[in-house]
Amino acid sequence: MTPLETLETLSTLHALQQNLTITKSILHSVSTYDKTISTIPSLLTSSQNLNHAVSALITLEKGAKALSSMPGQSERDEEIKTVRDKILTLLKPELLHALKKMESRLGPLQTCVSMYNSLDKMESLMEEYVKNRPASLHRLWFEFGKVKSSGTTTTTGSSSTREATKLQFYGEDGQQEDSPTGNDDDDDLFAEDDDELKTQKKNMESSSNTNTTRALFGEWLPTWYDAVLLLLSEEQRRALTVFGPELAPEIMARILNECFR
């Protein structure tokens, strides 16, 4: 056998080995695909089995990729999409529950991160996490708006003076006596003065309340900034534990931005 013939033989054997490997993969995928798809409904009946359901979905997707050149690909894609949507729907409440409990336990949140990462849905998890993290700061901010500055109001004597003056023109029996001037111009003047004083009083009270609110806000704002710094210092450790060193800096930046949104 000539060297050229030997080379051709080796090339043929190598191609045959590759075809056998692909055939083995396809046959294995065919045998496991139907078995895996049949086990998924039972895995979706309980949230405790969600991690197994995610693993089964990954197996399905790998099998569908190996079977991409075989008939029935569109049906397999539809089946996988249905399973994926169901898993994501069941995962959302688990994620929200883990976020509420993360102050005391990080384990459930880390489990959710692992499953979302396997499903290539980390972006949606990060958005939910970042939105939830500064919730206490937002509540603290809006609670300040409910604070009402308590102020004392002063009463002017215009109304009582006007009433006392008017009584001079009434008898003891309540019947109106003749006005010394013979007209009601004095009543009109008293009414105009009273309205003007009421307007001035209202403007003064409004200005006083505004100044008081500004002073209270100036005293309160540094405490809110302290709360922001405390949250970021805690988040530096937590993000590193939950998301790892690669995603932790991005999480920190997003949370800082969300605090002031």
Secondary structure per residue as TSV (DSSP state, phi and psi in degrees):
chain	resnum	aa	ss	phi	psi
A	1	M	-	360.0	128.1
A	2	T	-	-74.1	159.9
A	3	P	H	-57.2	-35.7
A	4	L	H	-66.0	-41.8
A	5	E	H	-66.1	-37.4
A	6	T	H	-62.6	-43.7
A	7	L	H	-62.4	-41.5
A	8	E	H	-63.7	-39.8
A	9	T	H	-63.7	-43.4
A	10	L	H	-63.7	-38.8
A	11	S	H	-65.1	-39.7
A	12	T	H	-66.0	-42.0
A	13	L	H	-65.1	-37.8
A	14	H	H	-65.6	-42.6
A	15	A	H	-64.2	-38.9
A	16	L	H	-64.6	-39.4
A	17	Q	H	-63.6	-42.3
A	18	Q	H	-63.4	-43.0
A	19	N	H	-64.7	-38.3
A	20	L	H	-65.8	-38.0
A	21	T	H	-64.3	-43.4
A	22	I	H	-65.1	-41.5
A	23	T	H	-63.5	-41.4
A	24	K	H	-61.9	-42.4
A	25	S	H	-63.3	-41.2
A	26	I	H	-66.0	-45.3
A	27	L	H	-63.1	-38.7
A	28	H	H	-66.7	-40.2
A	29	S	H	-65.3	-40.7
A	30	V	H	-62.7	-42.0
A	31	S	H	-71.1	-31.3
A	32	T	H	-92.6	-25.2
A	33	Y	H	-61.2	-52.5
A	34	D	H	-63.8	-37.1
A	35	K	H	-66.9	-42.2
A	36	T	H	-67.8	-44.2
A	37	I	H	-63.9	-27.5
A	38	S	H	-78.3	-22.2
A	39	T	H	-87.6	-18.4
A	40	I	H	-64.5	-43.6
A	41	P	H	-53.3	-39.7
A	42	S	H	-69.5	-29.8
A	43	L	H	-73.0	-22.9
A	44	L	T	-90.0	2.4
A	45	T	T	-80.7	-18.0
A	46	S	-	-137.3	140.2
A	47	S	G	-67.8	-20.7
A	48	Q	G	-68.6	-20.2
A	49	N	G	-100.4	10.6
A	50	L	H	-62.5	-36.6
A	51	N	H	-64.5	-36.0
A	52	H	H	-70.1	-35.4
A	53	A	H	-65.5	-38.4
A	54	V	H	-64.3	-42.9
A	55	S	H	-61.9	-39.9
A	56	A	H	-65.3	-38.5
A	57	L	H	-63.9	-41.6
A	58	I	H	-61.5	-39.8
A	59	T	H	-63.1	-42.1
A	60	L	H	-60.7	-44.9
A	61	E	H	-65.5	-38.3
A	62	K	H	-65.5	-41.2
A	63	G	H	-64.4	-41.1
A	64	A	H	-64.4	-34.5
A	65	K	H	-66.8	-39.3
A	66	A	H	-68.6	-27.9
A	67	L	T	-97.1	15.9
A	68	S	T	-60.0	-28.0
A	69	S	T	-91.2	2.0
A	70	M	S	-98.3	156.8
A	71	P	T	-61.5	152.3
A	72	G	T	89.0	17.9
A	73	Q	H	-65.5	-40.3
A	74	S	H	-62.7	-38.7
A	75	E	H	-65.5	-40.3
A	76	R	H	-65.5	-41.3
A	77	D	H	-61.4	-39.6
A	78	E	H	-67.7	-40.9
A	79	E	H	-62.1	-44.0
A	80	I	H	-65.2	-41.6
A	81	K	H	-61.7	-41.3
A	82	T	H	-62.9	-44.8
A	83	V	H	-64.2	-42.8
A	84	R	H	-61.7	-45.0
A	85	D	H	-61.9	-40.7
A	86	K	H	-64.6	-42.3
A	87	I	H	-64.0	-44.4
A	88	L	H	-64.3	-35.6
A	89	T	H	-64.7	-40.3
A	90	L	H	-75.9	-25.5
A	91	L	H	-74.5	-31.0
A	92	K	H	-58.7	-50.0
A	93	P	H	-61.1	-35.0
A	94	E	H	-64.4	-39.5
A	95	L	H	-65.4	-45.9
A	96	L	H	-61.9	-39.9
A	97	H	H	-65.0	-42.0
A	98	A	H	-64.5	-36.1
A	99	L	H	-67.3	-35.8
A	100	K	H	-69.5	-30.3
A	101	K	T	-98.9	4.6
A	102	M	T	-70.7	-16.4
A	103	E	T	-66.2	-27.4
A	104	S	T	-109.8	-27.9
A	105	R	-	-142.4	130.5
A	106	L	-	-101.3	-11.3
A	107	G	H	-56.6	-52.9
A	108	P	H	-59.6	-37.0
A	109	L	H	-67.8	-39.3
A	110	Q	H	-64.5	-36.1
A	111	T	H	-63.7	-43.1
A	112	C	H	-62.4	-41.0
A	113	V	H	-61.0	-42.3
A	114	S	H	-62.2	-42.9
A	115	M	H	-70.5	-42.4
A	116	Y	H	-63.9	-36.4
A	117	N	H	-65.9	-39.7
A	118	S	H	-64.5	-32.6
A	119	L	T	-86.5	1.8
A	120	D	T	59.1	41.7
A	121	K	-	-125.4	33.3
A	122	M	H	-63.8	-31.6
A	123	E	H	-62.1	-43.4
A	124	S	H	-67.0	-37.0
A	125	L	H	-66.5	-42.2
A	126	M	H	-63.9	-38.6
A	127	E	H	-62.3	-43.7
A	128	E	H	-66.5	-40.3
A	129	Y	H	-65.0	-46.8
A	130	V	H	-65.1	-38.6
A	131	K	H	-66.4	-35.6
A	132	N	H	-82.1	-30.2
A	133	R	T	-61.3	-47.8
A	134	P	T	-89.0	20.9
A	135	A	H	-58.1	-38.5
A	136	S	H	-66.0	-35.5
A	137	L	H	-67.8	-39.4
A	138	H	H	-64.4	-40.9
A	139	R	H	-63.0	-41.4
A	140	L	H	-62.3	-37.9
A	141	W	H	-66.3	-48.1
A	142	F	H	-75.8	-21.5
A	143	E	H	-67.3	-27.3
A	144	F	H	-63.0	-33.9
A	145	G	T	-64.6	-17.8
A	146	K	T	-86.2	-9.7
A	147	V	-	-74.5	126.1
A	148	K	-	-109.9	123.7
A	149	S	-	-72.8	126.7
A	150	S	-	-88.8	120.5
A	151	G	-	-127.2	158.7
A	152	T	-	-98.1	142.6
A	153	T	-	-110.4	143.0
A	154	T	-	-105.4	148.1
A	155	T	-	-107.1	138.8
A	156	T	-	-91.8	158.4
A	157	G	S	-92.6	11.9
A	158	S	H	-65.0	-43.9
A	159	S	H	-66.2	-46.0
A	160	S	H	-66.2	-36.7
A	161	T	H	-63.3	-42.6
A	162	R	H	-62.9	-41.4
A	163	E	H	-67.3	-40.5
A	164	A	H	-64.0	-39.5
A	165	T	H	-66.6	-39.0
A	166	K	H	-65.2	-32.8
A	167	L	H	-66.4	-20.0
A	168	Q	T	-63.5	-22.2
A	169	F	T	-99.0	11.5
A	170	Y	B	-119.5	143.2
A	171	G	-	-82.5	176.7
A	172	E	T	-66.1	-24.4
A	173	D	T	-84.0	3.9
A	174	G	S	86.9	-2.1
A	175	Q	-	-86.8	139.7
A	176	Q	B	-71.0	133.9
A	177	E	-	-95.7	170.6
A	178	D	-	-69.0	134.4
A	179	S	-	-71.8	141.9
A	180	P	S	-58.3	-31.4
A	181	T	S	-90.0	-17.9
A	182	G	S	82.5	12.9
A	183	N	S	-148.1	177.1
A	184	D	S	-105.4	24.7
A	185	D	H	-64.8	-33.4
A	186	D	H	-63.2	-39.1
A	187	D	H	-60.7	-41.2
A	188	D	H	-64.3	-40.1
A	189	L	H	-66.1	-42.0
A	190	F	H	-61.7	-40.1
A	191	A	H	-63.5	-43.0
A	192	E	H	-64.5	-43.1
A	193	D	H	-64.3	-40.4
A	194	D	H	-63.1	-45.1
A	195	D	H	-62.9	-41.1
A	196	E	H	-65.5	-41.4
A	197	L	H	-66.5	-37.9
A	198	K	H	-63.4	-40.5
A	199	T	H	-64.3	-44.6
A	200	Q	H	-62.4	-40.8
A	201	K	H	-62.5	-42.9
A	202	K	H	-64.2	-41.4
A	203	N	H	-65.8	-40.4
A	204	M	H	-65.5	-42.3
A	205	E	H	-64.2	-41.0
A	206	S	H	-63.2	-43.5
A	207	S	H	-64.6	-40.1
A	208	S	H	-64.3	-43.8
A	209	N	H	-62.9	-39.6
A	210	T	H	-63.8	-44.4
A	211	N	H	-64.6	-38.3
A	212	T	H	-65.7	-42.4
A	213	T	H	-63.3	-41.4
A	214	R	H	-62.8	-41.0
A	215	A	H	-65.0	-43.4
A	216	L	H	-63.9	-40.7
A	217	F	H	-64.1	-40.4
A	218	G	H	-62.2	-34.8
A	219	E	H	-75.8	-33.0
A	220	W	H	-82.5	-32.8
A	221	L	H	-57.1	-44.0
A	222	P	H	-59.2	-32.6
A	223	T	H	-67.7	-33.1
A	224	W	H	-69.8	-40.1
A	225	Y	H	-63.1	-36.4
A	226	D	H	-61.9	-39.2
A	227	A	H	-65.3	-37.2
A	228	V	H	-62.7	-45.9
A	229	L	H	-62.6	-39.0
A	230	L	H	-64.3	-42.7
A	231	L	H	-61.1	-43.8
A	232	L	H	-66.9	-37.5
A	233	S	H	-65.7	-38.5
A	234	E	H	-69.1	-38.8
A	235	E	H	-67.9	-29.5
A	236	Q	H	-58.2	-41.2
A	237	R	H	-76.2	-42.8
A	238	R	H	-68.1	-44.5
A	239	A	H	-63.3	-36.7
A	240	L	H	-65.7	-37.7
A	241	T	H	-72.0	-41.3
A	242	V	H	-84.4	-44.7
A	243	F	H	-104.4	-13.9
A	244	G	H	88.6	168.7
A	245	P	H	-67.1	-22.2
A	246	E	H	-75.2	-40.9
A	247	L	H	-96.3	-16.4
A	248	A	H	-57.8	-44.9
A	249	P	H	-61.1	-39.1
A	250	E	H	-66.3	-39.4
A	251	I	H	-61.8	-44.0
A	252	M	H	-60.6	-44.7
A	253	A	H	-64.6	-40.6
A	254	R	H	-65.7	-40.7
A	255	I	H	-66.9	-41.3
A	256	L	H	-59.2	-42.9
A	257	N	H	-65.6	-37.4
A	258	E	H	-69.4	-29.6
A	259	C	H	-60.1	-34.6
A	260	F	T	-105.1	12.1
A	261	R	-	-75.2	360.0
